[in-house]
């Protein structure tokens, strides 16, 4: 990302899970994918993996645009707060 080259954003799949895609997302292919992500791209030296929602991704990207640095996790609620909890 311009202005924050040490933060790399990778979207691995889209919203939703149509029935015909369930096995690839929830079965062995999904397990292999996440196994690779959590081992190869989460060494704590070159890579630190963060699973985020679309809202969190927006917030982290906006923090990068504004020149913030450090752990992207700190910016999950940078502009847009989490939705209010339901069922209180």
Buried (B, 14 or more C-beta within 10 A) or exposed (E): EEEBEEBEEEEEEEEEEEEEBEEEEEEEEBEEBEEEBEEEEBEEEEEEBBEBEEBBBBBBBBBBEEEBEEEBEEBBEBEEEEEEEEEE
